[in-house]
Amino acid sequence: MEFKCLNNIETSFRQLRTYTFVFAGICAAVTVAAVGLSYRFAERQRQKIYVLDNGRSLMVALSQDLAQNRPVEAREHVRRFHELFFTLSPDKAAIESNVNRALLMADKSALAYYKVLQEKGFFNRLIAGNVMQIAEVDSIRCDFDRYPYEVTTFARQRIVRESTVTERSLVTTCRLVNTVRSDNNPQGFMIERLNVIENRDLATYDR
């Protein structure tokens, strides 16, 4: 009888210990799950930015890693520079305005190229002949694996005269370096070593 009682006590102790381990395991799993879900919730909340709209209402905006947008910003910087620098109208003030805005996005290599064209009388002939030059960027190839970023730009120019239109190919190379953002340079890049490697006539047709 005494042995049977001892066996019952030992069995009960084993069951209690098993239940304790199971309960502790469930508690640990719940704790880990709660911590993991809390961390994910906190990460989602960190991506939200609340913006005050003129002191009246709150708007929710999503934050993004700055590095995610750099390739897009780089291509837009190069595209905008080429549109400003190579799109010209037969108006001296308009030419100077566009070129000056473009020069804020590049180093002395762009200024040197502009001075060469100026010394050759290119802009004076453009104005005297009432010629319009329109640049359209086809594609931009950037190498983001190495810094400074090497860039090759493929574009076309349309030289619009009174009676004819001439299409020209335009291929340039340069490199991009990071710089301070400003109103004149919102992407925060600077073009260096601008080099025009191709600029030839493709076709001419009547207007």
KEKE-3310 file (N, C-alpha, C; in steps of 0.2 Angstrom, whole numbers, plus 5000, padded with zeros to 4 digits):
npx = (5004:5010:5020:5012:5006:5017:5021:5010:5012:5025:5021:5012:5020:5029:5019:5016:5028:5029:5018:5022:5034:5028:5019:5029:5035:5025:5023:5035:5035:5024:5030:5041:5034:5026:5036:5042:5032:5029:5041:5040:5029:5033:5044:5036:5029:5039:5042:5032:5028:5022:5015:5012:5000:5000:4997:4985:4980:4984:4995:4999:5014:5025:5041:5057:5072:5086:5095:5089:5083:5093:5099:5088:5087:5100:5099:5089:5095:5106:5098:5091:5101:5106:5095:5094:5106:5109:5097:5092:5087:5084:5087:5096:5095:5088:5096:5107:5101:5096:5109:5116:5109:5111:5125:5126:5124:5135:5153:5169:5171:5160:5158:5170:5167:5156:5162:5171:5161:5156:5167:5169:5158:5146:5133:5130:5128:5117:5107:5107:5103:5090:5088:5082:5087:5084:5085:5083:5084:5088:5092:5100:5115:5121:5134:5133:5141:5154:5162:5168:5152:5151:5144:5135:5127:5114:5107:5097:5097:5087:5089:5081:5077:5072:5066:5070:5073:5086:5092:5102:5114:5118:5130:5137:5149:5152:5155:5148:5147:5143:5135:5131:5113:5102:5092:5095:5101:5093:5094:5107:5119:5134:5140:5155:5169:5164:5161:5159:5157:5151:5143:5134:5127:5111:5100:5091:5077:5063:5053)
npy = (4994:5006:5007:5009:5021:5029:5028:5034:5047:5050:5049:5059:5070:5069:5072:5085:5091:5090:5097:5109:5112:5112:5123:5133:5133:5137:5150:5156:5155:5163:5175:5177:5179:5190:5200:5200:5203:5216:5223:5223:5231:5243:5246:5248:5259:5268:5271:5280:5297:5312:5325:5343:5352:5368:5371:5367:5353:5336:5326:5310:5304:5293:5287:5285:5276:5285:5281:5273:5281:5287:5282:5286:5299:5303:5300:5309:5321:5322:5321:5333:5343:5341:5344:5358:5363:5360:5363:5376:5393:5406:5417:5428:5431:5421:5410:5412:5412:5398:5391:5396:5391:5377:5377:5377:5365:5358:5356:5365:5359:5359:5373:5376:5370:5377:5390:5387:5385:5398:5406:5401:5407:5401:5403:5416:5414:5406:5414:5424:5417:5414:5401:5386:5375:5359:5348:5331:5318:5301:5290:5285:5279:5273:5269:5263:5255:5259:5273:5290:5291:5284:5290:5289:5297:5296:5305:5316:5329:5342:5353:5366:5376:5389:5383:5370:5355:5348:5333:5327:5316:5315:5311:5310:5309:5308:5311:5308:5316:5317:5330:5345:5348:5360:5374:5377:5365:5352:5338:5335:5332:5333:5337:5331:5332:5333:5327:5328:5316:5312:5320:5322:5324:5316:5316:5326:5336:5344:5356)
npz = (5000:5004:4994:4983:4985:4985:4972:4966:4970:4964:4950:4949:4952:4941:4931:4934:4933:4919:4914:4919:4911:4898:4900:4902:4890:4881:4886:4883:4869:4866:4871:4863:4851:4853:4855:4842:4834:4839:4836:4822:4821:4826:4817:4805:4810:4811:4798:4794:4792:4800:4793:4795:4788:4784:4797:4800:4797:4799:4789:4783:4778:4769:4774:4765:4762:4758:4749:4740:4730:4724:4711:4702:4704:4700:4686:4682:4685:4676:4664:4665:4665:4652:4644:4647:4644:4630:4624:4614:4610:4598:4605:4614:4628:4633:4630:4638:4651:4651:4650:4661:4671:4669:4671:4685:4688:4685:4683:4679:4667:4659:4658:4651:4638:4634:4632:4622:4611:4611:4608:4595:4588:4588:4595:4591:4577:4578:4583:4573:4562:4566:4572:4580:4593:4599:4612:4615:4627:4625:4631:4647:4653:4668:4679:4694:4702:4705:4712:4709:4699:4683:4668:4653:4641:4629:4616:4606:4594:4587:4574:4570:4557:4546:4534:4535:4544:4554:4560:4573:4581:4598:4609:4625:4638:4656:4673:4689:4705:4722:4730:4739:4742:4734:4730:4717:4713:4716:4716:4721:4715:4706:4690:4682:4671:4658:4642:4625:4614:4602:4589:4577:4560:4556:4548:4536:4533:4524:4531)
capx = (5000:5014:5023:5007:5005:5023:5020:5005:5016:5030:5018:5009:5026:5031:5014:5016:5034:5028:5014:5026:5038:5023:5017:5034:5036:5020:5024:5041:5033:5020:5034:5045:5030:5024:5042:5043:5026:5030:5046:5038:5024:5038:5047:5031:5027:5045:5041:5027:5030:5016:5016:5007:4998:4999:4995:4977:4978:4990:4995:5003:5018:5029:5048:5060:5079:5088:5099:5084:5081:5099:5099:5083:5089:5106:5097:5085:5100:5109:5093:5089:5107:5107:5090:5095:5113:5109:5091:5094:5082:5087:5086:5102:5094:5085:5102:5111:5097:5097:5116:5118:5105:5114:5131:5125:5124:5141:5159:5172:5172:5154:5159:5175:5164:5152:5166:5173:5156:5155:5172:5168:5152:5140:5127:5128:5125:5110:5103:5107:5099:5084:5088:5081:5090:5080:5088:5079:5088:5085:5094:5106:5118:5125:5138:5133:5145:5160:5161:5162:5148:5152:5138:5135:5121:5113:5102:5096:5096:5084:5090:5075:5078:5065:5064:5073:5075:5091:5092:5109:5115:5122:5133:5141:5151:5154:5155:5144:5149:5138:5136:5125:5107:5100:5086:5097:5103:5089:5096:5113:5124:5138:5143:5162:5173:5159:5165:5155:5161:5148:5138:5134:5120:5108:5095:5089:5071:5060:5048)
capy = (5000:5012:5008:5012:5028:5033:5028:5039:5054:5051:5050:5066:5074:5069:5075:5092:5094:5090:5103:5115:5113:5114:5130:5138:5133:5141:5157:5158:5156:5169:5181:5179:5181:5197:5204:5200:5208:5223:5225:5224:5236:5249:5247:5251:5266:5273:5273:5285:5304:5316:5332:5348:5356:5375:5372:5365:5346:5331:5321:5305:5302:5287:5289:5280:5276:5290:5278:5270:5285:5290:5281:5290:5307:5304:5301:5316:5327:5322:5323:5340:5347:5341:5348:5365:5365:5359:5366:5383:5397:5411:5423:5429:5431:5414:5405:5413:5409:5391:5389:5398:5386:5371:5377:5376:5358:5355:5359:5369:5356:5362:5380:5377:5368:5383:5395:5385:5387:5405:5409:5400:5411:5397:5406:5422:5411:5403:5420:5428:5413:5412:5394:5383:5369:5356:5342:5326:5313:5295:5285:5287:5273:5275:5264:5264:5251:5263:5281:5293:5287:5285:5291:5290:5299:5296:5310:5318:5336:5344:5360:5369:5382:5392:5379:5363:5352:5343:5329:5326:5312:5318:5306:5313:5305:5312:5307:5311:5316:5319:5337:5348:5350:5367:5375:5376:5358:5348:5331:5334:5329:5338:5333:5332:5329:5333:5326:5327:5311:5311:5325:5322:5324:5310:5317:5333:5336:5350:5357)
capz = (5000:5004:4988:4978:4987:4983:4964:4964:4971:4959:4944:4950:4951:4934:4927:4936:4929:4912:4913:4920:4905:4893:4901:4901:4883:4878:4888:4879:4862:4866:4872:4857:4845:4855:4854:4835:4831:4842:4832:4815:4821:4827:4810:4801:4812:4809:4791:4793:4795:4800:4791:4797:4782:4785:4804:4800:4797:4799:4784:4784:4773:4770:4773:4761:4762:4753:4744:4735:4725:4721:4704:4699:4705:4695:4679:4682:4685:4669:4659:4666:4663:4644:4641:4648:4641:4623:4620:4613:4606:4595:4610:4619:4635:4634:4630:4644:4656:4651:4651:4668:4676:4668:4674:4692:4689:4682:4685:4674:4660:4655:4656:4645:4632:4632:4630:4615:4607:4611:4604:4588:4586:4587:4598:4587:4571:4580:4584:4567:4558:4569:4572:4586:4594:4604:4614:4618:4629:4623:4637:4651:4656:4674:4683:4701:4706:4707:4714:4706:4695:4676:4665:4646:4639:4622:4615:4599:4593:4581:4573:4567:4553:4543:4529:4535:4551:4554:4566:4575:4587:4603:4614:4630:4644:4662:4680:4694:4712:4727:4733:4744:4739:4735:4725:4710:4712:4721:4716:4725:4711:4701:4684:4681:4665:4653:4636:4619:4610:4596:4588:4570:4557:4555:4543:4535:4529:4524:4536)
cpx = (5004:5018:5018:5006:5011:5023:5016:5008:5021:5027:5015:5015:5028:5026:5015:5022:5033:5023:5017:5030:5034:5021:5023:5036:5031:5021:5030:5039:5029:5024:5038:5040:5028:5030:5043:5038:5027:5036:5044:5033:5028:5041:5042:5029:5033:5045:5036:5029:5023:5018:5010:5006:4996:4995:4988:4976:4985:4989:5000:5007:5023:5037:5051:5068:5081:5092:5095:5083:5087:5100:5094:5085:5095:5104:5093:5090:5104:5104:5092:5095:5107:5101:5091:5101:5112:5102:5092:5088:5086:5086:5092:5101:5091:5091:5106:5107:5098:5104:5118:5115:5109:5121:5131:5125:5130:5147:5162:5172:5166:5155:5165:5172:5159:5156:5169:5168:5155:5161:5172:5162:5146:5133:5125:5125:5118:5105:5102:5102:5092:5083:5087:5084:5086:5084:5083:5083:5084:5086:5100:5109:5123:5128:5138:5137:5152:5158:5168:5158:5149:5146:5139:5128:5120:5106:5102:5094:5092:5085:5085:5076:5071:5062:5066:5073:5080:5091:5099:5109:5119:5124:5138:5143:5153:5154:5151:5147:5144:5140:5130:5119:5105:5095:5089:5100:5100:5091:5103:5118:5128:5141:5150:5164:5168:5163:5159:5159:5157:5143:5138:5127:5118:5104:5093:5082:5068:5054:5041)
cpy = (5006:5013:5011:5019:5032:5033:5033:5046:5055:5052:5057:5071:5075:5073:5083:5095:5095:5096:5109:5117:5115:5121:5135:5138:5138:5149:5160:5159:5162:5176:5183:5181:5188:5202:5205:5204:5215:5226:5227:5230:5243:5251:5251:5258:5271:5275:5279:5292:5308:5323:5337:5352:5363:5376:5370:5357:5342:5327:5316:5304:5297:5289:5283:5281:5281:5287:5275:5274:5288:5288:5285:5297:5308:5305:5307:5321:5327:5324:5331:5345:5347:5345:5356:5367:5365:5361:5374:5387:5403:5418:5423:5428:5424:5409:5406:5411:5402:5388:5390:5393:5379:5371:5376:5369:5354:5359:5363:5366:5359:5369:5381:5375:5374:5389:5394:5387:5394:5408:5407:5403:5407:5400:5412:5420:5409:5409:5423:5424:5411:5404:5391:5377:5365:5349:5337:5320:5306:5290:5287:5281:5275:5269:5266:5259:5254:5270:5284:5289:5289:5285:5292:5291:5299:5300:5312:5326:5337:5351:5362:5376:5384:5387:5371:5361:5347:5339:5327:5321:5316:5312:5310:5308:5311:5308:5311:5311:5319:5326:5339:5350:5357:5368:5375:5369:5353:5341:5330:5331:5335:5334:5336:5329:5328:5332:5324:5322:5310:5317:5326:5322:5317:5311:5324:5333:5342:5350:5357)
cpz = (5000:4998:4982:4979:4984:4975:4962:4964:4966:4952:4944:4949:4944:4929:4928:4933:4922:4910:4914:4914:4899:4893:4900:4894:4879:4880:4884:4872:4861:4867:4866:4851:4847:4853:4846:4832:4833:4838:4825:4815:4822:4821:4806:4803:4811:4802:4789:4796:4794:4798:4792:4791:4784:4792:4805:4801:4797:4793:4785:4778:4774:4769:4769:4762:4756:4747:4739:4729:4722:4713:4700:4699:4700:4688:4678:4681:4679:4664:4659:4663:4655:4641:4642:4644:4633:4620:4620:4609:4603:4599:4615:4626:4637:4635:4636:4650:4657:4653:4658:4673:4675:4671:4681:4693:4687:4684:4679:4667:4656:4653:4650:4639:4630:4629:4623:4610:4606:4607:4596:4585:4585:4589:4593:4580:4572:4580:4577:4562:4560:4569:4579:4587:4600:4605:4617:4620:4628:4629:4640:4654:4662:4677:4690:4705:4708:4708:4712:4700:4687:4672:4657:4644:4631:4621:4608:4599:4587:4580:4568:4564:4550:4538:4530:4543:4550:4561:4567:4581:4592:4608:4619:4635:4650:4668:4685:4701:4716:4729:4737:4739:4740:4730:4718:4708:4717:4721:4720:4722:4708:4696:4683:4674:4660:4646:4630:4615:4603:4595:4580:4567:4555:4548:4542:4531:4529:4529:4533)
residu = (MET:GLU:PHE:LYS:CYS:LEU:ASN:ASN:ILE:GLU:THR:SER:PHE:ARG:GLN:LEU:ARG:THR:TYR:THR:PHE:VAL:PHE:ALA:GLY:ILE:CYS:ALA:ALA:VAL:THR:VAL:ALA:ALA:VAL:GLY:LEU:SER:TYR:ARG:PHE:ALA:GLU:ARG:GLN:ARG:GLN:LYS:ILE:TYR:VAL:LEU:ASP:ASN:GLY:ARG:SER:LEU:MET:VAL:ALA:LEU:SER:GLN:ASP:LEU:ALA:GLN:ASN:ARG:PRO:VAL:GLU:ALA:ARG:GLU:HIS:VAL:ARG:ARG:PHE:HIS:GLU:LEU:PHE:PHE:THR:LEU:SER:PRO:ASP:LYS:ALA:ALA:ILE:GLU:SER:ASN:VAL:ASN:ARG:ALA:LEU:LEU:MET:ALA:ASP:LYS:SER:ALA:LEU:ALA:TYR:TYR:LYS:VAL:LEU:GLN:GLU:LYS:GLY:PHE:PHE:ASN:ARG:LEU:ILE:ALA:GLY:ASN:VAL:MET:GLN:ILE:ALA:GLU:VAL:ASP:SER:ILE:ARG:CYS:ASP:PHE:ASP:ARG:TYR:PRO:TYR:GLU:VAL:THR:THR:PHE:ALA:ARG:GLN:ARG:ILE:VAL:ARG:GLU:SER:THR:VAL:THR:GLU:ARG:SER:LEU:VAL:THR:THR:CYS:ARG:LEU:VAL:ASN:THR:VAL:ARG:SER:ASP:ASN:ASN:PRO:GLN:GLY:PHE:MET:ILE:GLU:ARG:LEU:ASN:VAL:ILE:GLU:ASN:ARG:ASP:LEU:ALA:THR:TYR:ASP:ARG)
# end
